[in-house]
Amino acid sequence: MVVVATVQVLPGHAEGLIEAFRPIVEGSHAEPGCLSYSLHRDKADPQRFVIVERWRSQEDLDAHFAQPHMAAIAELADSLAGPPEVVFSEPIPLGEPAKNFAGA
């Protein structure tokens, strides 16, 4: 299971979002079903961030949303320019398995 979320922050809130995500990323990394969880900054728009997550199963992802460290997401609402765009997907196994999320 792969999740890609995009958020746009209001001007002046980018650094605050990065700091707010520190415990979210660290807590997510500690979850047994987390294969990867990373925050990225758009090079063309420094107010736009992309979160890319990889989970072992749907059950692990469901459990992730109930974790205490995820409560910090709600605290970010006032710094966002709009609602996050979230895509839940499953990888398609093409190419080299080691370089494809489907191969993990």
Phi and psi in radians as a Rosetta constraint file:
Dihedral C 1 N 2 CA 2 C 2 CIRCULARHARMONIC -2.120 0.35
Dihedral N 2 CA 2 C 2 N 3 CIRCULARHARMONIC 2.350 0.35
Dihedral C 2 N 3 CA 3 C 3 CIRCULARHARMONIC -2.129 0.35
Dihedral N 3 CA 3 C 3 N 4 CIRCULARHARMONIC 2.307 0.35
Dihedral C 3 N 4 CA 4 C 4 CIRCULARHARMONIC -2.192 0.35
Dihedral N 4 CA 4 C 4 N 5 CIRCULARHARMONIC 2.108 0.35
Dihedral C 4 N 5 CA 5 C 5 CIRCULARHARMONIC -2.121 0.35
Dihedral N 5 CA 5 C 5 N 6 CIRCULARHARMONIC 2.418 0.35
Dihedral C 5 N 6 CA 6 C 6 CIRCULARHARMONIC -2.094 0.35
Dihedral N 6 CA 6 C 6 N 7 CIRCULARHARMONIC 2.306 0.35
Dihedral C 6 N 7 CA 7 C 7 CIRCULARHARMONIC -2.279 0.35
Dihedral N 7 CA 7 C 7 N 8 CIRCULARHARMONIC 2.518 0.35
Dihedral C 7 N 8 CA 8 C 8 CIRCULARHARMONIC -1.987 0.35
Dihedral N 8 CA 8 C 8 N 9 CIRCULARHARMONIC 2.145 0.35
Dihedral C 8 N 9 CA 9 C 9 CIRCULARHARMONIC -1.700 0.35
Dihedral N 9 CA 9 C 9 N 10 CIRCULARHARMONIC 2.724 0.35
Dihedral C 9 N 10 CA 10 C 10 CIRCULARHARMONIC -1.213 0.35
Dihedral N 10 CA 10 C 10 N 11 CIRCULARHARMONIC 2.694 0.35
Dihedral C 10 N 11 CA 11 C 11 CIRCULARHARMONIC -0.937 0.35
Dihedral N 11 CA 11 C 11 N 12 CIRCULARHARMONIC 2.384 0.35
Dihedral C 11 N 12 CA 12 C 12 CIRCULARHARMONIC 1.505 0.35
Dihedral N 12 CA 12 C 12 N 13 CIRCULARHARMONIC 0.007 0.35
Dihedral C 12 N 13 CA 13 C 13 CIRCULARHARMONIC -1.935 0.35
Dihedral N 13 CA 13 C 13 N 14 CIRCULARHARMONIC 0.024 0.35
Dihedral C 13 N 14 CA 14 C 14 CIRCULARHARMONIC -1.091 0.35
Dihedral N 14 CA 14 C 14 N 15 CIRCULARHARMONIC -0.852 0.35
Dihedral C 14 N 15 CA 15 C 15 CIRCULARHARMONIC -1.138 0.35
Dihedral N 15 CA 15 C 15 N 16 CIRCULARHARMONIC -0.609 0.35
Dihedral C 15 N 16 CA 16 C 16 CIRCULARHARMONIC -1.124 0.35
Dihedral N 16 CA 16 C 16 N 17 CIRCULARHARMONIC -0.661 0.35
Dihedral C 16 N 17 CA 17 C 17 CIRCULARHARMONIC -1.138 0.35
Dihedral N 17 CA 17 C 17 N 18 CIRCULARHARMONIC -0.735 0.35
Dihedral C 17 N 18 CA 18 C 18 CIRCULARHARMONIC -1.039 0.35
Dihedral N 18 CA 18 C 18 N 19 CIRCULARHARMONIC -0.812 0.35
Dihedral C 18 N 19 CA 19 C 19 CIRCULARHARMONIC -1.160 0.35
Dihedral N 19 CA 19 C 19 N 20 CIRCULARHARMONIC -0.643 0.35
Dihedral C 19 N 20 CA 20 C 20 CIRCULARHARMONIC -1.151 0.35
Dihedral N 20 CA 20 C 20 N 21 CIRCULARHARMONIC -0.525 0.35
Dihedral C 20 N 21 CA 21 C 21 CIRCULARHARMONIC -1.410 0.35
Dihedral N 21 CA 21 C 21 N 22 CIRCULARHARMONIC -0.263 0.35
Dihedral C 21 N 22 CA 22 C 22 CIRCULARHARMONIC -0.953 0.35
Dihedral N 22 CA 22 C 22 N 23 CIRCULARHARMONIC -0.936 0.35
Dihedral C 22 N 23 CA 23 C 23 CIRCULARHARMONIC -1.210 0.35
Dihedral N 23 CA 23 C 23 N 24 CIRCULARHARMONIC -0.473 0.35
Dihedral C 23 N 24 CA 24 C 24 CIRCULARHARMONIC -1.172 0.35
Dihedral N 24 CA 24 C 24 N 25 CIRCULARHARMONIC -0.821 0.35
Dihedral C 24 N 25 CA 25 C 25 CIRCULARHARMONIC -1.136 0.35
Dihedral N 25 CA 25 C 25 N 26 CIRCULARHARMONIC -0.825 0.35
Dihedral C 25 N 26 CA 26 C 26 CIRCULARHARMONIC -1.095 0.35
Dihedral N 26 CA 26 C 26 N 27 CIRCULARHARMONIC -0.726 0.35
Dihedral C 26 N 27 CA 27 C 27 CIRCULARHARMONIC -1.153 0.35
Dihedral N 27 CA 27 C 27 N 28 CIRCULARHARMONIC -0.699 0.35
Dihedral C 27 N 28 CA 28 C 28 CIRCULARHARMONIC -1.135 0.35
Dihedral N 28 CA 28 C 28 N 29 CIRCULARHARMONIC -0.723 0.35
Dihedral C 28 N 29 CA 29 C 29 CIRCULARHARMONIC -1.053 0.35
Dihedral N 29 CA 29 C 29 N 30 CIRCULARHARMONIC -0.504 0.35
Dihedral C 29 N 30 CA 30 C 30 CIRCULARHARMONIC -1.392 0.35
Dihedral N 30 CA 30 C 30 N 31 CIRCULARHARMONIC -0.211 0.35
Dihedral C 30 N 31 CA 31 C 31 CIRCULARHARMONIC -1.301 0.35
Dihedral N 31 CA 31 C 31 N 32 CIRCULARHARMONIC 2.382 0.35
Dihedral C 31 N 32 CA 32 C 32 CIRCULARHARMONIC -1.078 0.35
Dihedral N 32 CA 32 C 32 N 33 CIRCULARHARMONIC -0.503 0.35
Dihedral C 32 N 33 CA 33 C 33 CIRCULARHARMONIC -1.571 0.35
Dihedral N 33 CA 33 C 33 N 34 CIRCULARHARMONIC -0.013 0.35
Dihedral C 33 N 34 CA 34 C 34 CIRCULARHARMONIC -1.427 0.35
Dihedral N 34 CA 34 C 34 N 35 CIRCULARHARMONIC 2.065 0.35
Dihedral C 34 N 35 CA 35 C 35 CIRCULARHARMONIC -1.579 0.35
Dihedral N 35 CA 35 C 35 N 36 CIRCULARHARMONIC -0.586 0.35
Dihedral C 35 N 36 CA 36 C 36 CIRCULARHARMONIC -2.898 0.35
Dihedral N 36 CA 36 C 36 N 37 CIRCULARHARMONIC 2.635 0.35
Dihedral C 36 N 37 CA 37 C 37 CIRCULARHARMONIC -2.717 0.35
Dihedral N 37 CA 37 C 37 N 38 CIRCULARHARMONIC 2.003 0.35
Dihedral C 37 N 38 CA 38 C 38 CIRCULARHARMONIC -2.491 0.35
Dihedral N 38 CA 38 C 38 N 39 CIRCULARHARMONIC 2.545 0.35
Dihedral C 38 N 39 CA 39 C 39 CIRCULARHARMONIC -1.791 0.35
Dihedral N 39 CA 39 C 39 N 40 CIRCULARHARMONIC 2.342 0.35
Dihedral C 39 N 40 CA 40 C 40 CIRCULARHARMONIC -2.243 0.35
Dihedral N 40 CA 40 C 40 N 41 CIRCULARHARMONIC 2.591 0.35
Dihedral C 40 N 41 CA 41 C 41 CIRCULARHARMONIC -1.914 0.35
Dihedral N 41 CA 41 C 41 N 42 CIRCULARHARMONIC 2.303 0.35
Dihedral C 41 N 42 CA 42 C 42 CIRCULARHARMONIC -1.136 0.35
Dihedral N 42 CA 42 C 42 N 43 CIRCULARHARMONIC 2.185 0.35
Dihedral C 42 N 43 CA 43 C 43 CIRCULARHARMONIC -1.208 0.35
Dihedral N 43 CA 43 C 43 N 44 CIRCULARHARMONIC -0.497 0.35
Dihedral C 43 N 44 CA 44 C 44 CIRCULARHARMONIC -1.503 0.35
Dihedral N 44 CA 44 C 44 N 45 CIRCULARHARMONIC -0.407 0.35
Dihedral C 44 N 45 CA 45 C 45 CIRCULARHARMONIC -2.439 0.35
Dihedral N 45 CA 45 C 45 N 46 CIRCULARHARMONIC 1.676 0.35
Dihedral C 45 N 46 CA 46 C 46 CIRCULARHARMONIC -1.160 0.35
Dihedral N 46 CA 46 C 46 N 47 CIRCULARHARMONIC -0.082 0.35
Dihedral C 46 N 47 CA 47 C 47 CIRCULARHARMONIC -1.644 0.35
Dihedral N 47 CA 47 C 47 N 48 CIRCULARHARMONIC 0.017 0.35
Dihedral C 47 N 48 CA 48 C 48 CIRCULARHARMONIC -1.970 0.35
Dihedral N 48 CA 48 C 48 N 49 CIRCULARHARMONIC 2.329 0.35
Dihedral C 48 N 49 CA 49 C 49 CIRCULARHARMONIC -2.208 0.35
Dihedral N 49 CA 49 C 49 N 50 CIRCULARHARMONIC 2.614 0.35
Dihedral C 49 N 50 CA 50 C 50 CIRCULARHARMONIC -2.216 0.35
Dihedral N 50 CA 50 C 50 N 51 CIRCULARHARMONIC 2.262 0.35
Dihedral C 50 N 51 CA 51 C 51 CIRCULARHARMONIC -1.881 0.35
Dihedral N 51 CA 51 C 51 N 52 CIRCULARHARMONIC 2.202 0.35
Dihedral C 51 N 52 CA 52 C 52 CIRCULARHARMONIC -2.059 0.35
Dihedral N 52 CA 52 C 52 N 53 CIRCULARHARMONIC 2.149 0.35
Dihedral C 52 N 53 CA 53 C 53 CIRCULARHARMONIC -2.185 0.35
Dihedral N 53 CA 53 C 53 N 54 CIRCULARHARMONIC 2.566 0.35
Dihedral C 53 N 54 CA 54 C 54 CIRCULARHARMONIC -2.304 0.35
Dihedral N 54 CA 54 C 54 N 55 CIRCULARHARMONIC 2.203 0.35
Dihedral C 54 N 55 CA 55 C 55 CIRCULARHARMONIC -2.132 0.35
Dihedral N 55 CA 55 C 55 N 56 CIRCULARHARMONIC 2.557 0.35
Dihedral C 55 N 56 CA 56 C 56 CIRCULARHARMONIC -1.101 0.35
Dihedral N 56 CA 56 C 56 N 57 CIRCULARHARMONIC -0.633 0.35
Dihedral C 56 N 57 CA 57 C 57 CIRCULARHARMONIC -2.724 0.35
Dihedral N 57 CA 57 C 57 N 58 CIRCULARHARMONIC 2.942 0.35
Dihedral C 57 N 58 CA 58 C 58 CIRCULARHARMONIC -1.098 0.35
Dihedral N 58 CA 58 C 58 N 59 CIRCULARHARMONIC -0.647 0.35
Dihedral C 58 N 59 CA 59 C 59 CIRCULARHARMONIC -1.083 0.35
Dihedral N 59 CA 59 C 59 N 60 CIRCULARHARMONIC -0.717 0.35
Dihedral C 59 N 60 CA 60 C 60 CIRCULARHARMONIC -1.132 0.35
Dihedral N 60 CA 60 C 60 N 61 CIRCULARHARMONIC -0.695 0.35
Dihedral C 60 N 61 CA 61 C 61 CIRCULARHARMONIC -1.145 0.35
Dihedral N 61 CA 61 C 61 N 62 CIRCULARHARMONIC -0.750 0.35
Dihedral C 61 N 62 CA 62 C 62 CIRCULARHARMONIC -1.043 0.35
Dihedral N 62 CA 62 C 62 N 63 CIRCULARHARMONIC -0.760 0.35
Dihedral C 62 N 63 CA 63 C 63 CIRCULARHARMONIC -1.118 0.35
Dihedral N 63 CA 63 C 63 N 64 CIRCULARHARMONIC -0.616 0.35
Dihedral C 63 N 64 CA 64 C 64 CIRCULARHARMONIC -1.006 0.35
Dihedral N 64 CA 64 C 64 N 65 CIRCULARHARMONIC -0.776 0.35
Dihedral C 64 N 65 CA 65 C 65 CIRCULARHARMONIC -1.135 0.35
Dihedral N 65 CA 65 C 65 N 66 CIRCULARHARMONIC -0.360 0.35
Dihedral C 65 N 66 CA 66 C 66 CIRCULARHARMONIC -1.607 0.35
Dihedral N 66 CA 66 C 66 N 67 CIRCULARHARMONIC -0.027 0.35
Dihedral C 66 N 67 CA 67 C 67 CIRCULARHARMONIC -1.259 0.35
Dihedral N 67 CA 67 C 67 N 68 CIRCULARHARMONIC 2.525 0.35
Dihedral C 67 N 68 CA 68 C 68 CIRCULARHARMONIC -0.991 0.35
Dihedral N 68 CA 68 C 68 N 69 CIRCULARHARMONIC -0.634 0.35
Dihedral C 68 N 69 CA 69 C 69 CIRCULARHARMONIC -1.169 0.35
Dihedral N 69 CA 69 C 69 N 70 CIRCULARHARMONIC -0.301 0.35
Dihedral C 69 N 70 CA 70 C 70 CIRCULARHARMONIC -1.341 0.35
Dihedral N 70 CA 70 C 70 N 71 CIRCULARHARMONIC -0.240 0.35
Dihedral C 70 N 71 CA 71 C 71 CIRCULARHARMONIC -1.083 0.35
Dihedral N 71 CA 71 C 71 N 72 CIRCULARHARMONIC -0.437 0.35
Dihedral C 71 N 72 CA 72 C 72 CIRCULARHARMONIC -1.125 0.35
Dihedral N 72 CA 72 C 72 N 73 CIRCULARHARMONIC -0.378 0.35
Dihedral C 72 N 73 CA 73 C 73 CIRCULARHARMONIC -1.029 0.35
Dihedral N 73 CA 73 C 73 N 74 CIRCULARHARMONIC -0.748 0.35
Dihedral C 73 N 74 CA 74 C 74 CIRCULARHARMONIC -1.071 0.35
Dihedral N 74 CA 74 C 74 N 75 CIRCULARHARMONIC -0.543 0.35
Dihedral C 74 N 75 CA 75 C 75 CIRCULARHARMONIC -1.220 0.35
Dihedral N 75 CA 75 C 75 N 76 CIRCULARHARMONIC -0.248 0.35
Dihedral C 75 N 76 CA 76 C 76 CIRCULARHARMONIC -1.492 0.35
Dihedral N 76 CA 76 C 76 N 77 CIRCULARHARMONIC -0.195 0.35
Dihedral C 76 N 77 CA 77 C 77 CIRCULARHARMONIC -0.911 0.35
Dihedral N 77 CA 77 C 77 N 78 CIRCULARHARMONIC -0.726 0.35
Dihedral C 77 N 78 CA 78 C 78 CIRCULARHARMONIC -1.243 0.35
Dihedral N 78 CA 78 C 78 N 79 CIRCULARHARMONIC -0.246 0.35
Dihedral C 78 N 79 CA 79 C 79 CIRCULARHARMONIC -1.715 0.35
Dihedral N 79 CA 79 C 79 N 80 CIRCULARHARMONIC -0.059 0.35
Dihedral C 79 N 80 CA 80 C 80 CIRCULARHARMONIC -1.624 0.35
Dihedral N 80 CA 80 C 80 N 81 CIRCULARHARMONIC 2.524 0.35
Dihedral C 80 N 81 CA 81 C 81 CIRCULARHARMONIC -1.391 0.35
Dihedral N 81 CA 81 C 81 N 82 CIRCULARHARMONIC -0.228 0.35
Dihedral C 81 N 82 CA 82 C 82 CIRCULARHARMONIC -3.081 0.35
Dihedral N 82 CA 82 C 82 N 83 CIRCULARHARMONIC 3.135 0.35
Dihedral C 82 N 83 CA 83 C 83 CIRCULARHARMONIC -1.194 0.35
Dihedral N 83 CA 83 C 83 N 84 CIRCULARHARMONIC 2.596 0.35
Dihedral C 83 N 84 CA 84 C 84 CIRCULARHARMONIC -1.154 0.35
Dihedral N 84 CA 84 C 84 N 85 CIRCULARHARMONIC 2.643 0.35
Dihedral C 84 N 85 CA 85 C 85 CIRCULARHARMONIC -1.783 0.35
Dihedral N 85 CA 85 C 85 N 86 CIRCULARHARMONIC 2.128 0.35
Dihedral C 85 N 86 CA 86 C 86 CIRCULARHARMONIC -2.153 0.35
Dihedral N 86 CA 86 C 86 N 87 CIRCULARHARMONIC 2.290 0.35
Dihedral C 86 N 87 CA 87 C 87 CIRCULARHARMONIC -2.099 0.35
Dihedral N 87 CA 87 C 87 N 88 CIRCULARHARMONIC 2.147 0.35
Dihedral C 87 N 88 CA 88 C 88 CIRCULARHARMONIC -1.754 0.35
Dihedral N 88 CA 88 C 88 N 89 CIRCULARHARMONIC 2.205 0.35
Dihedral C 88 N 89 CA 89 C 89 CIRCULARHARMONIC -2.505 0.35
Dihedral N 89 CA 89 C 89 N 90 CIRCULARHARMONIC 2.903 0.35
Dihedral C 89 N 90 CA 90 C 90 CIRCULARHARMONIC -2.094 0.35
Dihedral N 90 CA 90 C 90 N 91 CIRCULARHARMONIC 2.343 0.35
Dihedral C 90 N 91 CA 91 C 91 CIRCULARHARMONIC -1.211 0.35
Dihedral N 91 CA 91 C 91 N 92 CIRCULARHARMONIC 2.627 0.35
Dihedral C 91 N 92 CA 92 C 92 CIRCULARHARMONIC -1.840 0.35
Dihedral N 92 CA 92 C 92 N 93 CIRCULARHARMONIC 2.140 0.35
Dihedral C 92 N 93 CA 93 C 93 CIRCULARHARMONIC -1.297 0.35
Dihedral N 93 CA 93 C 93 N 94 CIRCULARHARMONIC 1.536 0.35
Dihedral C 93 N 94 CA 94 C 94 CIRCULARHARMONIC -2.097 0.35
Dihedral N 94 CA 94 C 94 N 95 CIRCULARHARMONIC 2.619 0.35
Dihedral C 94 N 95 CA 95 C 95 CIRCULARHARMONIC 1.328 0.35
Dihedral N 95 CA 95 C 95 N 96 CIRCULARHARMONIC -2.719 0.35
Dihedral C 95 N 96 CA 96 C 96 CIRCULARHARMONIC -1.307 0.35
Dihedral N 96 CA 96 C 96 N 97 CIRCULARHARMONIC 2.177 0.35
Dihedral C 96 N 97 CA 97 C 97 CIRCULARHARMONIC -0.965 0.35
Dihedral N 97 CA 97 C 97 N 98 CIRCULARHARMONIC -0.648 0.35
Dihedral C 97 N 98 CA 98 C 98 CIRCULARHARMONIC -1.186 0.35
Dihedral N 98 CA 98 C 98 N 99 CIRCULARHARMONIC -0.343 0.35
Dihedral C 98 N 99 CA 99 C 99 CIRCULARHARMONIC -1.901 0.35
Dihedral N 99 CA 99 C 99 N 100 CIRCULARHARMONIC 0.161 0.35
Dihedral C 99 N 100 CA 100 C 100 CIRCULARHARMONIC -2.152 0.35
Dihedral N 100 CA 100 C 100 N 101 CIRCULARHARMONIC 2.320 0.35
Dihedral C 100 N 101 CA 101 C 101 CIRCULARHARMONIC -0.941 0.35
Dihedral N 101 CA 101 C 101 N 102 CIRCULARHARMONIC -0.523 0.35
Dihedral C 101 N 102 CA 102 C 102 CIRCULARHARMONIC -1.170 0.35
Dihedral N 102 CA 102 C 102 N 103 CIRCULARHARMONIC -0.408 0.35
Dihedral C 102 N 103 CA 103 C 103 CIRCULARHARMONIC -1.449 0.35
Dihedral N 103 CA 103 C 103 N 104 CIRCULARHARMONIC -0.170 0.35
